[in-house]
Amino acid sequence: MVRTVIIDDDQLARKILQRIINQSFSELEIVGEANSVEEGIKLINETDPDLVFLDIEMPDGTGFDLIDRLEEVYFRLIFVTSYNDYAITAFKYSAFDYILKPVQPENVKSTLTRMLKSSGVKQKVEYAKLRSHIEKAEEYGDVTIALPEMNGFAIIKVKNIMRCEGERNYTRVFYKDGTSVLISRTLLDFDQMLVAHGFFRIHRSHLVNLSCVVRYVKTDGGMVEMTDKSQLKVSPKFKDELLERLLHNKL
């Protein structure tokens, strides 16, 4: 059984999560609920959960404050929030996923299904060390992101990513060294993470590092050629902005 706790000051959100879990996921057992940072920390210490649903904004602080007070964490983390702007920060804290409020059953089911299919529910994540690593990298202009793996996460330098290709609820990340990896994040998630670091969405399925674009060709309505010789379709709605960025070097 996957020992699960829900930490959220929104009573309705807690009830919806509880109902979905009880009706559709017999593998999960809800072992406790809390409605604040302080109660959440106490609950986690008492129950040793495998999975935590964590609200971001609560009366006495944020979900990030709670995580900051836990040096070592042995659970999967799913943030629940009303604000999409928190997504990037959530990823930096190596959350398995985040769910936007109002909570929609289909979103919860999709996230939990992916989590249960992944290898090993419980994992050790040293969030304090992860945060320190990220902050140090950003201080020296060497930005990194945390990407989930089968048994934890990997710290990846953004500059080493050449492009990302969406595959339904997953994204294949292509690195400059010719390797690639399939990540349980949507392309939209990567778009939000990487747009501030020189990446541009050229198609519903393609996000590219503009520094890796070597050629634009008019074939088939517009294509870009990457440094690895791959050619990717450009959607008409992104074409004008892409050309402006390439021609004026707005990376």
N, C-alpha and C positions, 0 to 999 in steps of 0.2 A: 504493500500500500504506500501511496505517496502522501506523506503527512503534510497537510496544507494549512496555512494561516492566511487570514485576510485582515489587512490593516488599512482602515479607511474611515474617515469621519462621516462619510456619506452613507447613511443607513440603507437607502434604496439600492445603492451600488453593491453593498455587501449582500443584500437579499438576492439580487439578481445573480451574482456570482455563486452564491450558495445554491440557488435553485438549479442553475445550469450544471454545476458539479454533481449534485445529488441525482439529477435526472439522467445525465449523459455520460458520466465518468466514474464508474464504480471503482476504478483504480485509485481514485483520490479520496482521502479521508480528511475532512475539515476538523482540525484539533483545537482551533481557537480563533477568536476575532478580537480586534482592538480598534479604538477610534482616535488614537493620538500617538505621537512619537514615543512618549514615555511608556505608555501601555504596550506599544508595539515592541520596544526593546525588551521589556519584562516578559512578554509573551514568547518572543523568539528564544530567549535564554531558558525559559521553562519547558518549552515544547520541542526544541531542536528540530524544526521543520525541514522538509525536503524542498518545499515550494512556498514562496511568499508572494501574495498579491499586495502591492504597496502603493497607496495613494501618494501623490506628490505634495499637495498642499493640505496641511492639517492645522488645527488651532495653535499648536505649540511648536510648529516648525514644519520642515519638509521631509519627504522620504529620503532625500539626499543627506539631510542631517542625521537621520536614523542610521543610514549605512556608514556615515563617517564615524559613528561611535562604535562600530563593530570592526575590530581589527581583522579578524578572519571570519569568513562566512562560508557555510557549507550548505547552501541551498540555491535553487534556481530562483531568479527574481523576475517578476513581471510587474512593471509599473502600470498604474491606472491613473489617468489624468484627463482634465478638461482642456488642457492646453497643448497643442501640437508643437509649440516652440520648445517644449521640454524634451522632445525626442532625441536631439543630438546629445544633450547631457545624459539622458538615460543610457544611450549607447556607451558613453564614456565610462559609465559605472558597470559596464558589461552585463546589462539586463538581457535576459533571453528575448524579451519583447516588451512592447508597451501597448496598452489598450486605451483608446480614447473614450471619454464619456460624452453623451450618455452611453452606457455599456450596451453593446449590441450582442445578442447571443451568438450570432454567426461568427463574429470576430473572436469571441472567447473560445468557441469550439475549434476554430482554425488554429489558434495559438496553442491550445492544449494538445490538440492532435499532433502538431509538429513536435512539441516538447516530448510527448510520450514516445514518438518514433525515434527520437535522438538517443544516442547511446549514453546510458547512465544519467538518471535524473539528478542525483545529488552530486554536487561538485564543490571543490574548495576554491574560493576566489579571494585573494588578498586585496581587497578594494583599496586600502590605504596605499599599498605599494603601486597598484595600478594607477591611481590618481597622481601619485608623485611622479611616476614615469612619464605620464602624459604631460603634466605641467612643465616638467624639465625640458621635454622635447619641444613643446610649444614656445618656451622661453628662448630657445636657440633657433627657432624657425624650422625645426624638423618635426612637422606635425605628424602625429600618429593617431590611429583609431584602433579600437578593440573589436575583433571579429570572432564570432562564436565558432568553436570547433567541436568535435565529437565529445571531448572530455574536458572542455574548458574554453579558453579563448587564446587568440594570438594577437600580439601587438604588431601592427603593420604600419610602415611608413607610407604616408599618402603619396609621396613623390614616386614610389615604386609601382603604383597602380597605373596601368595604361588605359584600361577601359572596363566597363561593367555591362553585362548583358542580362536583361530580365528573362526569367524562365518561370512564369506564373508567380507563385509566392516565394520563389527563390531568385537569387542573383548569382551569376557566374562572374567572378572577379578574375580578370586577366592581368598578370604582372609583366613588367618590362623584361624579365628574364625568360619569358616564354611559358611559364607555368600558369596554371589557373586552378581555382577552387570554387566549389558551389557552397553558397552561404544561405542560411535560412533567414534572409531579409528580402523585402521587396526592393525593386529598383527605385521606387519613390523614396524609401528609407535612405538609400545610398545618395540619391540626388540631394536630399536635405543635408546629409553629412558633408558632402564633397563640393557642393556648388561654390562655397566660399574659398575653395582651394584650387581654382583653375579648371574645374570640370564643368561640362556643359551637356545638357540633355539634347541629343540630335534627333531622337526618335523614341517612340513609346517603349522600345526594347533596348535602346543604346544610350549609355552615358559615357562620354569620352574625356580623357585628360587632354586639354587643348594643346599642351606642350608636345604631345605625341602625334599630333596631326601633321602630316607632311605634304598633303595634297588634297585639293578639292576638285572634283571632276563633275561635269554636267550630266554625265550618263544616268539614264533612268530617273531623271528629275532631280538628281543631286546625290553625290556620294563623297565620303571622305576616305582617304587612304591613311592608315596608321603606320607607325614605324615598323611594325611586323609584317607589312604588306597587305594586311587585311583591309577590305573595302566594306564600308558600312553605309546603309541607306540613310538619307537625311529626309526627315518629314517636312513637307511644305510649310507647316506652321512654325518650324524652328529655323528655317533656311535663312531668312533675312538677318536675324540676330546673330546666327552663327557666322555668316559672311562678314558682318560688321566687326565681330570680335576677332576673326582671323586677319582681316585686312588692316585693322587698326591695332592689332596686338593687344587686345584687352583681355588678358588672361587673369 
